[in-house]
Amino acid sequence: MKNLELNACGIQEMDTLEMKQTDGGLVFWAVVGAGLLVAAGAAIINDWDDFKDGFASAF
């Protein structure tokens, strides 16, 4: 397998300070996940009787 030359592609290493300052998007995905949990909870609460019947029939 050939070695990939990243410098030829214009990619360079990040220094330590740059790595600490770079946000990998964790906050964004946490907000998206929380929004999905709230939406799922609201859907279950609004349709509780059908959810309870479906859950009971599954188990």
C-alpha positions in Angstrom: 0.0 0.0 0.0 1.4 3.4 -0.9 2.0 6.0 1.8 -0.3 9.0 1.6 1.6 12.3 1.3 -0.6 14.7 3.1 1.7 17.7 2.4 1.2 17.2 -1.3 -2.6 17.6 -0.7 -2.1 20.9 1.2 -2.8 19.3 4.6 -0.6 20.2 7.6 -0.4 19.2 11.2 -2.2 21.2 13.9 -0.3 22.5 16.8 -1.4 21.9 20.4 -3.0 25.3 20.9 -4.9 24.9 17.6 -6.2 21.5 18.7 -7.4 22.9 22.0 -9.2 25.7 20.3 -10.9 23.7 17.6 -14.4 22.5 18.5 -15.3 19.3 16.8 -19.0 20.0 16.8 -19.9 18.2 20.1 -22.1 21.1 21.2 -24.0 20.9 18.0 -24.7 17.2 18.2 -25.6 17.5 21.9 -28.2 20.1 21.0 -29.5 17.9 18.1 -29.7 14.9 20.4 -31.5 16.8 23.1 -34.0 18.1 20.6 -34.7 14.6 19.4 -35.2 13.4 22.9 -37.6 16.2 23.7 -39.5 15.6 20.4 -39.8 11.9 21.1 -40.9 12.6 24.7 -43.6 15.0 23.5 -44.9 12.6 20.9 -45.1 9.8 23.5 -46.9 12.1 26.0 -49.4 13.4 23.3 -50.3 9.8 22.3 -49.8 8.0 25.6 -52.7 5.5 25.3 -51.6 4.2 21.9 -48.0 4.1 23.1 -49.0 2.1 26.2 -51.1 -0.3 24.2 -48.3 -0.9 21.6 -45.7 -1.3 24.3 -47.9 -3.8 26.1 -48.6 -5.8 23.0 -44.8 -6.0 22.2 -43.9 -7.6 25.5 
